Amino acid sequence: MSLAIAAGYLAARGVGGGPFQTAFQSPERLVLAIIGVLALVLIFQRPEWGLLAVVVLLYTNASDAVVHDFGLPSPLQVATIVAALAVLHRVNLREFAPSGPGVVLDPLLIPLSLYGAAIFLSSLAATDLEAADERLMEFLKGLLVFVVMTNIATSKAMLRRIIWALVLSGAFLATISAYQVLTGSYDNEFAGFGNIKVAEIVTESRKPRIAGPLSDPNFYAQILVMLAPIALYRFWDERSYGRKALAGYALFVVALAAVSTFSRGGVIALVFVTALALLQKKVRLRHLVPVLLALLPLSYLAPQSVSDRLGTLVQLAPTAADDASGSVADSSFRDRRRLMTVAWQMFSDHPLIGVGAGNYSVHFDQYADQVGMTVSSYEKFGRERFPHNLYLQFAAELGLTGLLAFAAIVVASFSALRRAYGRFAAAGDIESADMVVSVALGLLAFLMTSLFLHGTYIRYLLLFVAIAAAARQIALRTSPEHGGG
């Protein structure tokens, strides 16, 4: 217990003690700090609860509100560190039992380490070393979550709890978003869980767009669509009517919120992964009708401008290509093409290690003239730029080494999920097998939407990679004959 209290205190104190000292500047901060230390003691004693807290904190981005509004250390980082200490403590207790399990080192650590090495290598070419270091630190945090996940999620029951933690996180965020959309309460951002961005919907039409706990509506759509197949499979597979109803509600509000972000890529991915889920489950038409009837209100509850926004997708057809003046009706398509072209030019000039992690924006002005993207507005000078394509971003910033390492992570993740699915199915555990499929579809949704988005929120992908590795480790402990584990 004393070690747990010490770990909680040190983690809450933070680097240099500054954030901890600010806790005493107001009663609210002091109360939060005390609750935080008690929670950390609990996490050390019950790391399984700590892992669930990490999943919820990561997915809801709740740490930002605590850091920005109260000036306290990040709950996500502190909870992850304490959970990792708990893992090491458990391993230490087994040091006199040679037959006992040690730290789990999943094979996915190999491509993840290669990806981290690619980020570090790219810093050799980075003009902005601080930006490169920030990307490396972000990756290392994700790697720590990976180790915690694979060492604490060691049973099918724990995997199920993690899946439900994701569903409930999505339901929480999407409920706030649905309320904003249905009531028009765009002036209330709900303590950072309901951010609003006024942006273009169609040409010369700007309206509020929900962004949830993130900085941009498109990224919010991305993380919502990742949860849609997970909620859908819970709706199908849960035996309890209460849990089935809860999963159905989560699916409905997540779909409503995703559509209401006006993200075209998000809607495309949502339709695609849902269709794959229906094919995988071999849903018959008579079973599909109730689901369609339940989702029918979406067309009435979603903002009317959504259909106008989706209508602009026809401009992507070859017949709607840029005219001689290089303009299209939707300026975002034109700008994204040029931003992607800039990324390709950077990769062409620096094919091996790129221009440096996080350094796309630093070199943007240098390459903008080459693609006819000269900035004419003084308001846009010095603005941070992004390539709006994760794969081109990796190519430009990390070069071929980073791109191949990322591809290895993706292939290894789906391989892990395939292995877990086969093992669970062989044991006759269809529910666990379906949970694995839902994670795979969520991962696929992220990869699809990343065709139009960069890697600002790569931590959500790394979380699903960690779940994939944990699912494989759990499945390997499952006996095909008895369905144990």
C-alpha angles and dihedrals in degrees: 000000000000090000090051092051091048092050091049092049095048093046092048091048092062128196111332093357094262099122091045093052091054088063089078094055093084138015091242092056092045092052091048091048092051092047088048094053091047090049091051091052088052091048091052091051094040107027091173088068088046091055091052089050090052091052093050095043092048096047097043092041086224092152091073092063092051093046097043101036100037105021093232127138118279108276090208095056094042094047091049093050093048091047088052090050088051090053091052090047091054091049090049091053088058095050091107092049106072092184092057120100119264129199111324111238107189118202089242086076088077098064090036090055090048089053090050090049089052090054090050092046092051089058087072087071096036119120091192104048092178091061091048092049090050091056091048092051090049089054093048090053089052090048090054090052087051093054092046092048096050093046099045102034095070103139139054089242090058091047089053091051091051091051091051091046087058093047093049092046089054092046091051095051095040093049090058090047093047090052091051092049097044096044099032090235095155093142092069115072094183100231092311097311093100107043117175129209122190105217145148116292098175130346110319091349116116123182139158114282122195116239101175111206093337135083098247135039093226093057090047090054088050095057092042093053089051088062098045097082091043091055090043093056091046088053090052100042107035113106096197112084090214094056091041090054091047091051090047091052091048091050092049098049092041090053091045092049093045092052092044092058086073088228108154093193090050093054092048091051091045092054092044099050091043090054090049090050091052091050093047093051091043090226113196121227093248089055092045096056095072090050091051091047090051091052095043093092087065090079090056100039098045116088113274091234090067092082090050090050093050090047089068089069089084086072088072091066116105091246089058095054122137115292125227092283090055095240133129130186093253110057093197090067091052094047094047092051090054093045089052091047089054089053091051091051091052090051091048090054095041105028100157109049102358128223093302135283110291092007101108092099092047091060097035098100090049091059102030095086090055092063097038096256101128110163109236099175119084087212090066098050111115093010114147112253132205132192094230091223121086095207095050088046091056090046093050098041103031102023125212092322093060094040093053092045091052091048088052090053091052094047092045092049094053089043089054091049092047090052092048092048092050092048095048092045091050089053090052092245099136094166093058090043089054091050088056091050091051091053090050091052090048089052090048090051090056092050092049096049089046088071084077101028137060128228103272091124101034089142090081090058091048090051091056090045088055091050090050091054092046091050091054092049091049091047092051088059090052117101111224088210099051105019090234129159 
